Amino acid sequence: MPTKVAIFASGSGSNAENIINYFAQNETIKICLVLSNRSDAFVLERAKKYQIPSAVLGKKDIEEGSKLIEMLNFYDIDFIVLAGFLLKIPEYLINMYPNRIVNIHPALLPNYGGKGMYGHFVHEAVVAARETESGISVHFVNSNYDEGDIIFQAKCPVLPFDTPDDVAAKVHELEYIHFPQVIEQVIRTL
């Protein structure tokens, strides 16, 4: 019986698509659902392209829980991947999926994490602080933004002349290389 995975994403979904492609031929790990909190998120188009069921639930529905729980049960979801999902994960969901919800953050946690620190805001902060390196952190999700146990980190240099866009490109490359592999490793240890 394969491990059934849901991907939660709020935006474009490039990481989600990369994960979908990585597991496309995998018999033991299946992407079964893409969920977004935004009806205009391009990740929904990506899910459609790969014929993966998708759904939109607003913040209120996610916080309240009954619709989300019903959906996760319907698809028999075993594991959740956050790939650019911008809402805080409610406590009930963390309790339902202990050490079965992972997130990727575009910096080396514990630095540049927390509420409001996502995407370009992170890269701008890294450049403004004149950091010499950045990277990615894959971590378990707990009840605080970006504070769950770190599973994996990968680094990239930040050069003195790098712009936030330059840093973003380096970080995205690390995400595409490592995130699917780390997800697979975590699922295999369940």
VOBA-1610 file (N, C-alpha, C; in pm, whole numbers, padded with zeros to 5 digits, always signed):
BEGIN
Met+00085-00118+00000Met+00000+00000+00000Met+00090+00125+00000Pro+00075+00211-00098Pro+00162+00329-00104Pro+00129+00431+00004Thr+00229+00510+00040Thr+00208+00625+00127Thr+00144+00733+00043Lys+00031+00784+00088Lys-00044+00884+00011Lys-00014+01023+00066Val+00029+01112-00026Val+00079+01243+00012Val-00011+01354-00042Ala-00034+01454+00042Ala-00101+01578-00001Ala+00002+01689-00001Ile-00002+01772-00103Ile+00083+01891-00110Ile-00004+02012-00087Phe+00035+02097+00007Phe-00033+02223+00034Phe+00053+02334-00024Ala-00006+02421-00106Ala+00069+02531-00168Ala-00023+02651-00186Ser+00034+02770-00178Ser-00044+02893-00190Ser-00019+02970-00319Gly+00083+02933-00394Gly+00122+03017-00507Gly+00142+02942-00637Ser+00254+02970-00700Ser+00285+02920-00834Ser+00294+02768-00839Gly+00355+02709-00738Gly+00360+02564-00734Gly+00477+02500-00807Ser+00585+02573-00829Ser+00699+02512-00898Ser+00760+02399-00814Asn+00769+02418-00683Asn+00817+02309-00598Asn+00720+02191-00600Ala+00591+02221-00597Ala+00490+02114-00602Ala+00505+02033-00731Glu+00521+02102-00842Glu+00537+02031-00969Glu+00663+01945-00969Asn+00771+01997-00914Asn+00895+01921-00905Asn+00875+01794-00822Ile+00801+01806-00712Ile+00773+01690-00626Ile+00684+01590-00701Ile+00583+01640-00769Ile+00494+01553-00847Ile+00574+01474-00950Asn+00662+01542-01022Asn+00745+01474-01122Asn+00837+01370-01058Tyr+00895+01405-00945Tyr+00988+01315-00878Tyr+00920+01183-00841Phe+00796+01191-00793Phe+00727+01071-00747Phe+00635+01009-00852Ala+00636+01060-00973Ala+00543+01014-01077Ala+00551+00864-01103Gln+00670+00808-01101Gln+00686+00665-01130Gln+00708+00582-01004Asn+00692+00644-00889Asn+00718+00575-00763Asn+00595+00492-00723Glu+00616+00367-00695Glu+00504+00279-00660Glu+00469+00284-00511Thr+00560+00335-00428Thr+00537+00331-00283Thr+00498+00467-00225Ile+00517+00574-00302Ile+00480+00708-00256Ile+00401+00775-00368Lys+00276+00814-00338Lys+00188+00871-00440Lys+00139+01009-00396Ile+00147+01105-00487Ile+00088+01237-00463Ile-00060+01225-00500Cys-00147+01240-00401Cys-00290+01214-00421Cys-00378+01337-00415Leu-00322+01450-00368Leu-00404+01570-00352Leu-00314+01693-00349Val-00359+01799-00416Val-00297+01931-00404Val-00403+02024-00347Leu-00368+02088-00236Leu-00462+02178-00169Leu-00403+02318-00166Ser-00487+02417-00197Ser-00445+02556-00187Ser-00547+02635-00107Asn-00501+02743-00049Asn-00592+02835+00020Asn-00632+02950-00072Arg-00585+02948-00197Arg-00615+03056-00292Arg-00668+02997-00423Ser-00783+03042-00464Ser-00844+02990-00586Ser-00768+03032-00712Asp-00686+03137-00703Asp-00610+03182-00819Asp-00466+03131-00819Ala-00432+03041-00731Ala-00296+02988-00722Ala-00267+02901-00845Phe-00154+02926-00909Phe-00119+02852-01030Phe-00091+02704-01001Val-00063+02672-00876Val-00040+02533-00841Val-00161+02447-00881Leu-00280+02503-00882Leu-00401+02428-00919Leu-00396+02387-01066Glu-00342+02475-01151Glu-00324+02441-01293Glu-00221+02330-01309Arg-00116+02339-01229Arg-00012+02234-01235Arg-00071+02099-01196Ala-00153+02097-01092Ala-00217+01972-01049Ala-00305+01916-01160Lys-00381+02005-01223Lys-00470+01963-01333Lys-00389+01900-01447Lys-00276+01961-01479Lys-00188+01912-01586Lys-00146+01766-01561Tyr-00126+01732-01434Tyr-00083+01596-01399Tyr-00199+01508-01354Gln-00320+01559-01368Gln-00442+01485-01332Gln-00441+01442-01185Ile-00395+01533-01101Ile-00398+01510-00957Ile-00514+01591-00900Pro-00598+01529-00820Pro-00710+01603-00761Pro-00660+01725-00684Ser-00735+01834-00695Ser-00698+01955-00622Ser-00821+02014-00557Ala-00796+02099-00457Ala-00906+02161-00385Ala-00859+02295-00331Val-00957+02382-00306Val-00930+02512-00245Val-01013+02520-00117Leu-00944+02550-00009Leu-01011+02576+00118Leu-00956+02707+00173Gly-01044+02795+00210Gly-01002+02923+00267Gly-00950+02908+00408Lys-00892+03016+00457Lys-00832+03017+00591Lys-00931+02971+00698Lys-01053+03020+00690Lys-01155+02986+00790Lys-01184+02836+00790Asp-01199+02778+00671Asp-01225+02633+00662Asp-01107+02551+00715Ile-00987+02598+00688Ile-00868+02526+00735Ile-00860+02533+00887Glu-00886+02651+00941Glu-00881+02667+01087Glu-00991+02587+01156Glu-01111+02588+01099Glu-01224+02517+01159Glu-01203+02365+01152Gly-01161+02317+01038Gly-01113+02180+01028Gly-01201+02073+00968Ser-01333+02081+00982Ser-01415+01966+00941Ser-01403+01935+00792Lys-01403+02037+00706Lys-01391+02013+00561Lys-01254+01957+00525Leu-01151+02010+00589Leu-01015+01962+00560Leu-00998+01818+00608Ile-01043+01788+00726Ile-01032+01651+00778Ile-01108+01554+00688Glu-01228+01594+00647Glu-01307+01510+00557Glu-01233+01482+00427Met-01170+01587+00372Met-01097+01573+00246Met-00974+01482+00263Leu-00898+01504+00369Leu-00778+01422+00393Leu-00817+01277+00415Asn-00928+01253+00484Asn-00976+01116+00504Asn-01025+01054+00374Phe-01094+01134+00291Phe-01145+01083+00164Phe-01031+01032+00076Tyr-00919+01106+00073Tyr-00804+01066-00008Tyr-00707+00977+00069Asp-00743+00944+00193Asp-00662+00854+00275Asp-00518+00903+00288Ile-00502+01032+00315Ile-00371+01096+00319Ile-00292+01053+00443Asp-00166+01013+00418Asp-00076+00969+00524Asp+00027+01075+00563Phe+00054+01168+00472Phe+00168+01258+00489Phe+00137+01389+00416Ile+00181+01501+00473Ile+00154+01633+00415Ile+00285+01706+00390Val+00296+01764+00271Val+00411+01844+00233Val+00366+01987+00211Leu+00428+02081+00280Leu+00402+02222+00256Leu+00506+02272+00156Ala+00458+02323+00045Ala+00548+02372-00061Ala+00504+02514-00096Gly+00545+02609-00014Gly+00501+02747-00036Gly+00360+02770+00014Phe+00324+02705+00122Phe+00191+02724+00182Phe+00205+02829+00291Leu+00128+02936+00280Leu+00152+03053+00363Leu+00065+03063+00488Leu-00027+02972+00507Leu-00108+02976+00628Leu-00045+02891+00738Lys-00069+02932+00860Lys-00021+02855+00975Lys-00102+02726+00984Ile-00034+02617+01013Ile-00101+02487+01024Ile-00165+02478+01163Pro-00295+02452+01168Pro-00364+02446+01297Pro-00317+02327+01383Glu-00331+02345+01512Glu-00288+02245+01610Glu-00354+02109+01586Tyr-00484+02108+01550Tyr-00553+01980+01531Tyr-00487+01898+01420Leu-00437+01965+01316Leu-00375+01895+01204Leu-00236+01842+01244Ile-00164+01921+01321Ile-00033+01875+01371Ile-00052+01750+01458Asn-00157+01750+01539Asn-00185+01635+01624Asn-00230+01513+01543Met-00301+01536+01434Met-00345+01425+01347Met-00228+01362+01271Tyr-00126+01444+01240Tyr-00013+01401+01158Tyr+00119+01429+01230Pro+00143+01367+01347Pro+00268+01396+01418Pro+00390+01349+01338Asn+00484+01442+01317Asn+00604+01415+01237Asn+00571+01362+01097Arg+00455+01406+01047Arg+00413+01367+00912Arg+00373+01490+00829Ile+00418+01606+00876Ile+00400+01730+00799Ile+00537+01796+00790Val+00584+01814+00666Val+00714+01878+00647Val+00696+02006+00566Asn+00787+02099+00589Asn+00787+02227+00521Asn+00928+02255+00472Ile+00937+02338+00369Ile+01067+02386+00324Ile+01070+02536+00343His+01183+02585+00393His+01200+02729+00416His+01322+02776+00337Pro+01311+02893+00270Pro+01420+02937+00182Pro+01532+03013+00254Ala+01576+02961+00367Ala+01689+03018+00441Ala+01739+02912+00539Leu+01849+02943+00604Leu+01907+02852+00701Leu+01849+02883+00839Leu+01744+02811+00872Leu+01681+02830+01003Leu+01781+02797+01114Pro+01774+02863+01228Pro+01664+02946+01276Pro+01664+03090+01224Asn+01762+03126+01142Asn+01766+03263+01089Asn+01660+03283+00981Tyr+01605+03402+00979Tyr+01511+03447+00874Tyr+01386+03361+00864Gly+01337+03315+00978Gly+01212+03241+00983Gly+01107+03321+01058Gly+00989+03266+01065Gly+00882+03329+01141Gly+00776+03391+01052Lys+00674+03444+01116Lys+00560+03502+01046Lys+00607+03614+00953Gly+00560+03611+00830Gly+00594+03713+00732Gly+00726+03691+00660Met+00801+03591+00702Met+00929+03561+00637Met+00911+03447+00539Tyr+00882+03483+00416Tyr+00866+03383+00310Tyr+00910+03445+00180Gly+00944+03360+00085Gly+00979+03403-00050Gly+01079+03517-00055His+01043+03617-00132His+01136+03728-00159His+01171+03806-00032Phe+01080+03810+00066Phe+01110+03880+00192Phe+01234+03820+00259Val+01246+03688+00251Val+01361+03621+00311Val+01489+03659+00236His+01485+03653+00104His+01607+03682+00025His+01650+03827+00041Glu+01553+03917+00050Glu+01585+04060+00072Glu+01653+04078+00208Ala+01603+04009+00309Ala+01662+04020+00444Ala+01804+03963+00447Val+01825+03852+00378Val+01959+03789+00373Val+02058+03884+00308Val+02020+03945+00196Val+02110+04039+00125Val+02133+04164+00210Ala+02027+04217+00270Ala+02040+04338+00352Ala+02133+04317+00471Ala+02135+04195+00524Ala+02220+04165+00639Ala+02364+04131+00598Arg+02388+04131+00467Arg+02520+04100+00412Arg+02570+03960+00454Glu+02476+03868+00456Glu+02513+03730+00486Glu+02605+03676+00376Thr+02690+03581+00412Thr+02779+03521+00313Thr+02726+03387+00262Glu+02619+03338+00326Glu+02557+03215+00276Glu+02408+03216+00310Ser+02335+03141+00231Ser+02194+03117+00257Ser+02170+02971+00223Gly+02045+02936+00201Gly+02018+02797+00166Gly+01874+02760+00194Ile+01855+02631+00220Ile+01721+02579+00247Ile+01721+02502+00378Ser+01607+02498+00439Ser+01584+02415+00559Ser+01455+02338+00537Val+01464+02207+00549Val+01344+02124+00549Val+01322+02085+00695His+01199+02107+00744His+01172+02083+00885His+01033+02027+00906Phe+01018+01960+01020Phe+00885+01918+01060Phe+00807+02042+01102Val+00676+02035+01089Val+00590+02148+01125Val+00541+02129+01267Asn+00554+02236+01345Asn+00494+02238+01478Asn+00402+02359+01486Ser+00362+02397+01605Ser+00262+02503+01618Ser+00317+02645+01601Asn+00448+02659+01581Asn+00507+02791+01556Asn+00570+02794+01417Tyr+00557+02908+01350Tyr+00617+02922+01217Tyr+00766+02890+01220Asp+00807+02795+01136Asp+00949+02767+01110Asp+01029+02726+01232Glu+00962+02669+01333Glu+01035+02630+01454Glu+01039+02479+01477Gly+00982+02401+01385Gly+00986+02256+01402Gly+01127+02202+01384Asp+01148+02079+01428Asp+01281+02018+01418Asp+01331+02017+01274Ile+01454+02058+01258Ile+01515+02063+01125Ile+01557+01922+01084Ile+01519+01884+00963Ile+01549+01753+00908Ile+01675+01760+00821Phe+01685+01869+00744Phe+01791+01879+00644Phe+01816+02026+00611Gln+01944+02059+00587Gln+01978+02192+00537Gln+02082+02178+00426Ala+02075+02267+00329Ala+02176+02276+00224Ala+02209+02424+00207Lys+02335+02453+00180Lys+02381+02592+00175Lys+02424+02633+00035Cys+02419+02762+00012Cys+02473+02822-00110Cys+02541+02953-00071Pro+02642+02993-00147Pro+02710+03119-00114Pro+02624+03239-00153Val+02639+03346-00076Val+02581+03475-00112Val+02700+03568-00135Leu+02717+03609-00258Leu+02831+03693-00295Leu+02799+03840-00269Pro+02901+03922-00249Pro+02877+04063-00214Pro+02790+04139-00314Phe+02791+04099-00439Phe+02715+04169-00542Phe+02582+04100-00576Asp+02549+03993-00505Asp+02424+03921-00531Asp+02303+04008-00494Thr+02202+04004-00578Thr+02074+04068-00550Thr+01982+03964-00485Pro+01870+04007-00430Pro+01773+03908-00380Pro+01730+03808-00488Asp+01719+03853-00612Asp+01683+03760-00721Asp+01792+03656-00743Asp+01919+03697-00732Asp+02029+03601-00746Asp+02023+03495-00636Val+01999+03541-00514Val+01989+03448-00401Val+01870+03354-00422Ala+01758+03410-00466Ala+01639+03328-00492Ala+01669+03217-00592Ala+01741+03250-00698Ala+01773+03150-00801Ala+01858+03037-00743Lys+01954+03073-00660Lys+02040+02970-00598Lys+01960+02883-00501Val+01873+02945-00425Val+01792+02872-00328Val+01693+02781-00399His+01630+02829-00506His+01536+02745-00583His+01606+02622-00637Glu+01728+02639-00683Glu+01803+02524-00735Glu+01823+02418-00626Leu+01857+02465-00505Leu+01871+02371-00393Leu+01738+02303-00361Glu+01629+02380-00364Glu+01497+02323-00336Glu+01465+02211-00434Tyr+01486+02236-00563Tyr+01451+02139-00665Tyr+01535+02012-00653Ile+01661+02028-00617Ile+01750+01912-00604Ile+01715+01830-00480His+01699+01896-00367His+01695+01825-00239His+01557+01794-00183Phe+01458+01881-00202Phe+01331+01864-00131Phe+01264+01729-00158Pro+01249+01688-00285Pro+01184+01557-00307Pro+01260+01441-00243Gln+01393+01447-00248Gln+01473+01339-00189Gln+01455+01333-00038Val+01451+01450+00026Val+01432+01454+00171Val+01293+01402+00208Ile+01192+01441+00132Ile+01056+01389+00155Ile+01058+01236+00149Glu+01121+01183+00047Glu+01128+01037+00030Glu+01197+00972+00149Gln+01308+01031+00193Gln+01383+00974+00307Gln+01297+00975+00434Val+01227+01084+00458Val+01143+01094+00578Val+01031+00990+00572Ile+00965+00978+00458Ile+00856+00882+00445Ile+00907+00740+00463Arg+01024+00710+00414Arg+01078+00574+00427Arg+01112+00538+00571Thr+01127+00638+00658Thr+01158+00609+00798Thr+01033+00600+00886Leu+00915+00622+00825Leu+00790+00619+00905Leu+00761+00477+00953
//
